[in-house]
Amino acid sequence: MLSRKIVHEPLTLQEEYYSDTVNLIVGIDEAGRGPLAGPVVASAVILPRAYINKDINDSKQLSEKKREELFEIIKKDALAIGIGIVDAETIDKINIYEATKVAMKEAVNNLNHKFDLILTDAMPLKNMGVPVIDIIKGDAKALPIAAASIIAKVTRDHILNDLAKKYPEYGFEKHKGYGTKLHMDALKKYGPIKGVHRYSYKPVEEASIEQVHLFELE
């Protein structure tokens, strides 16, 4: 007999985990592990058990305009949302992987709502008080994680937009802290910003050294 491979509909994996004892599932995701500047932001989202929104998707698959629209919809429809933010200086101290876990735990603590299970996007978390299931590419498989990815991404984008107003020469509103040519050119010209850039990331470290050499030559 041929075995049949079970194919899940997109963003329905959470349905496998609901039961008589699991009614409230937390989806967790983060934004900002790769950028050279700004914080890492995590979001924890609890959606109603039967919630359906076919527009919600992994935030990376959505336009900025669509993310902003869904950000407002999710805020209105979710049972609870928690945000966790870890700044650049802490990232430098404990590394981005550990900082992401801290942000995720902070997001859960800020839910202020009971829950039965946690689903994360490929991040194992310990001592959370309930079972935690880390799902590879979870933001493309489970609706609560996809919703959390949107909340985290838009929240972080708003932070970088505010930094862009404070430091207009860096163009943060255009690259959100990623290592684009625009950002690298600004780093070389102006040097990194303490408290904003991640000095433990090699391009920032190199730009910092280059700025010191330029200062010594003047």
C-alpha positions as CSV (number, residue, x, y, z in Angstrom):
1,M,0.0,0.0,0.0
2,L,1.3,3.4,-0.9
3,S,1.7,5.8,2.0
4,R,0.1,9.2,1.6
5,K,1.9,12.4,2.6
6,I,-0.3,14.7,4.6
7,V,-0.3,18.2,3.0
8,H,-1.4,21.0,5.3
9,E,-3.3,24.1,4.0
10,P,-1.2,27.2,4.5
11,L,-1.3,28.6,8.0
12,T,-3.5,25.9,9.5
13,L,-0.9,23.9,11.4
14,Q,-2.1,25.4,14.7
15,E,-5.4,23.5,14.3
16,E,-3.5,20.2,15.1
17,Y,-2.7,21.5,18.6
18,Y,-6.2,22.6,19.7
19,S,-7.9,20.1,22.0
20,D,-10.2,19.9,25.0
21,T,-7.3,21.2,27.2
22,V,-5.7,23.5,24.6
23,N,-7.9,26.4,23.8
24,L,-5.5,29.4,23.8
25,I,-2.4,29.2,21.7
26,V,0.3,31.8,21.6
27,G,2.2,32.5,18.4
28,I,5.6,34.1,18.7
29,D,7.9,35.6,16.1
30,E,10.6,38.2,15.9
31,A,11.9,40.9,13.6
32,G,15.4,42.3,13.4
33,R,17.9,39.6,13.9
34,G,19.9,40.5,10.8
35,P,20.1,44.3,10.8
36,L,23.2,46.2,11.8
37,A,21.2,48.8,13.8
38,G,18.1,49.0,16.0
39,P,16.6,46.6,18.5
40,V,15.3,43.0,18.0
41,V,11.6,43.0,18.5
42,A,9.4,40.0,19.4
43,S,5.7,39.7,19.4
44,A,3.4,37.2,21.1
45,V,-0.2,36.9,19.8
46,I,-3.2,35.0,20.9
47,L,-5.9,34.7,18.3
48,P,-9.5,33.4,18.9
49,R,-9.6,29.6,18.3
50,A,-11.8,29.8,15.2
51,Y,-10.2,32.9,13.8
52,I,-9.8,33.2,10.0
53,N,-8.1,35.9,8.0
54,K,-6.8,34.8,4.6
55,D,-4.8,38.0,4.2
56,I,-2.5,37.2,7.1
57,N,0.8,35.7,6.0
58,D,4.5,35.6,6.8
59,S,5.4,39.3,7.1
60,K,8.2,38.9,4.6
61,Q,5.7,38.0,1.9
62,L,3.6,41.1,2.4
63,S,4.0,44.7,1.2
64,E,4.6,47.4,3.7
65,K,1.1,48.8,3.0
66,K,-0.5,45.4,3.6
67,R,1.5,44.8,6.8
68,E,0.3,48.2,8.2
69,E,-3.3,47.3,7.4
70,L,-3.0,43.9,9.0
71,F,-1.2,45.3,12.0
72,E,-4.3,47.3,12.8
73,I,-6.7,44.4,12.1
74,I,-4.7,42.0,14.3
75,K,-4.5,44.5,17.1
76,K,-8.3,44.8,17.0
77,D,-9.1,41.1,16.6
78,A,-6.5,39.4,18.9
79,L,-7.4,38.3,22.4
80,A,-4.0,39.5,23.5
81,I,-0.7,40.9,22.1
82,G,2.6,41.2,23.9
83,I,5.7,43.0,22.7
84,G,9.4,42.4,23.8
85,I,12.2,44.8,22.7
86,V,15.9,44.2,23.3
87,D,18.2,47.1,22.4
88,A,21.4,47.1,20.4
89,E,23.7,47.5,23.5
90,T,22.2,44.4,25.1
91,I,22.5,42.5,21.8
92,D,26.2,43.3,21.8
93,K,26.5,42.0,25.4
94,I,24.7,38.7,25.1
95,N,24.6,38.0,21.3
96,I,21.6,38.2,19.0
97,Y,20.4,34.6,19.6
98,E,20.1,35.1,23.4
99,A,18.7,38.6,22.9
100,T,16.0,37.1,20.7
101,K,15.0,34.6,23.4
102,V,14.9,37.5,25.9
103,A,12.7,39.5,23.7
104,M,10.3,36.5,23.1
105,K,10.0,35.8,26.8
106,E,9.4,39.5,27.5
107,A,6.6,39.5,24.8
108,V,4.9,36.5,26.5
109,N,5.2,38.2,29.9
110,N,3.5,41.3,28.5
111,L,0.5,39.3,27.2
112,N,-1.3,39.6,30.5
113,H,-3.5,36.7,29.5
114,K,-3.7,33.0,30.2
115,F,-2.7,30.5,27.6
116,D,-2.2,26.8,27.1
117,L,0.5,26.3,24.5
118,I,3.2,28.3,22.7
119,L,4.2,28.0,19.1
120,T,7.4,29.7,18.0
121,D,9.1,30.3,14.7
122,A,12.0,27.8,15.1
123,M,13.1,29.2,18.6
124,P,13.2,26.7,21.5
125,L,12.1,28.4,24.8
126,K,12.5,26.9,28.2
127,N,10.6,27.4,31.5
128,M,7.6,29.1,30.0
129,G,5.0,27.3,32.2
130,V,3.3,25.6,29.3
131,P,4.5,23.4,26.4
132,V,6.5,25.1,23.7
133,I,6.7,23.8,20.1
134,D,9.3,25.4,17.8
135,I,8.3,25.1,14.2
136,I,10.7,25.5,11.3
137,K,9.3,28.2,9.0
138,G,6.4,28.5,11.5
139,D,5.5,32.0,10.1
140,A,4.4,30.2,6.9
141,K,2.6,27.3,8.6
142,A,0.7,28.6,11.7
143,L,-1.6,31.6,11.7
144,P,-0.7,32.8,15.2
145,I,3.0,32.9,14.3
146,A,2.3,34.7,11.1
147,A,0.2,37.3,13.0
148,A,3.1,37.7,15.5
149,S,5.5,38.2,12.6
150,I,3.5,41.1,11.3
151,I,3.1,42.7,14.7
152,A,6.9,42.4,15.4
153,K,7.9,43.7,11.9
154,V,5.6,46.7,11.9
155,T,6.5,47.6,15.5
156,R,10.2,47.5,14.7
157,D,9.7,49.4,11.4
158,H,8.0,52.2,13.5
159,I,11.0,52.3,15.8
160,L,13.4,52.7,12.8
161,N,11.2,55.4,11.3
162,D,11.6,57.3,14.5
163,L,15.3,56.8,14.4
164,A,15.3,58.1,10.9
165,K,13.8,61.4,12.1
166,K,16.5,61.7,14.8
167,Y,19.4,60.7,12.5
168,P,18.2,61.6,8.9
169,E,21.7,61.2,7.4
170,Y,21.5,57.4,7.9
171,G,18.3,56.8,5.9
172,F,16.9,54.3,8.4
173,E,13.4,54.7,6.9
174,K,14.7,53.2,3.7
175,H,16.7,50.2,4.9
176,K,15.5,49.7,8.5
177,G,19.0,49.1,9.7
178,Y,20.0,46.3,7.2
179,G,23.4,46.3,5.6
180,T,22.3,47.9,2.3
181,K,24.7,50.1,0.2
182,L,23.0,53.2,1.5
183,H,23.5,52.2,5.1
184,M,27.1,51.1,4.6
185,D,27.9,54.4,2.8
186,A,26.4,56.3,5.8
187,L,28.4,54.1,8.3
188,K,31.6,54.8,6.5
189,K,30.9,58.5,6.3
190,Y,29.5,59.2,9.7
191,G,30.5,56.2,11.8
192,P,28.2,54.1,13.9
193,I,25.8,55.6,16.5
194,K,26.3,54.4,20.1
195,G,23.1,52.8,21.4
196,V,21.7,52.4,17.9
197,H,24.3,50.3,15.9
198,R,25.3,46.8,16.9
199,Y,29.1,47.0,17.4
200,S,29.4,43.2,17.7
201,Y,28.4,43.0,14.0
202,K,31.5,43.0,11.8
203,P,30.5,45.8,9.4
204,V,29.8,48.1,12.3
205,E,33.0,47.1,14.0
206,E,35.0,47.8,10.8
207,A,33.2,51.1,10.3
208,S,34.0,52.1,13.9
209,I,37.7,51.3,13.4
210,E,37.8,53.2,10.2
211,Q,36.3,56.2,11.9
212,V,39.0,56.1,14.6
213,H,41.7,56.0,11.9
214,L,40.2,59.0,10.1
215,F,40.1,60.9,13.4
216,E,43.7,60.1,14.1
217,L,44.7,61.4,10.6
218,E,43.0,64.7,11.0
